[in-house]
Structures are given as C-alpha cells and as structure tokens.
Amino acid sequence: MKELEFGLIMTVVGMGGTFLTLGLLIAAMHLMKKIFPYKSETQPVGEKK
C-alpha cells in the first residue's frame, strides 16, 4: 500500500508541476503581448492611412 500511495503522490506532484509551469508560460506570453504589441511592418496593397 505504501508504494501505491507514493506513486499517486508523485503523479499528483508531477502533474501539478507541469500545469503550474504551463500556466506561468501562458502568463508570460500574455504579459509580453502587452509589453510588445504586434505591429504590421507593411500595409496591404490598396489601403491608405
């Protein structure tokens, strides 16, 4: 029973760490979008400002 408990705990810790890391990456990408917004370098043909 101890091995099963250890295995389940390690599974939860591993999955939790993975989701936490993915969440941090998503937050970093959103922050970078706000800091460095996308700017089109050229205008499409036929459009004027």
N, C-alpha and C positions, 0 to 999 in steps of 0.2 A: 504493500500500500504506500510505503514511503516513496518508492520510485515513481509511482503514478502521480502522487502529489507534487513531487519535484518536477516531473515532466510537464504537468499542467501549469505550474507556476512559471517555468521557463518559457512556455508557449505564450502565456499572457504577457510576460515582461518583454519578450521579443516582438510580439505584435504591437504592444503599446509603444515601444521604442520606434518601431517602423512608422506607425501612424503619427507619432509626435514629430518625427523628422520630416515626413511628408507635409504636415501642417506648417512647420517652420519654413519649408521651401516655398509653399504656396503664399505664405505671408510675405516672405522676402520678394517674391515676384510681383505681388500687388504693390508693395512699397516702391519697388524700382520703377513700375509703370507710372506711379505718381511723380516720382522724382525726375525721371527721364521719359517724358511722353513721346509717343511716336510722331515724327514729323515727315511728311511726304517730301522727298527731295525734288521731284519734278511734278508738273501739273499735267493732267491728261490733255491730249490734243483737243482743241476746240473750246476749252474752258479758259475764261479770263477772270482776273480778280477785280 
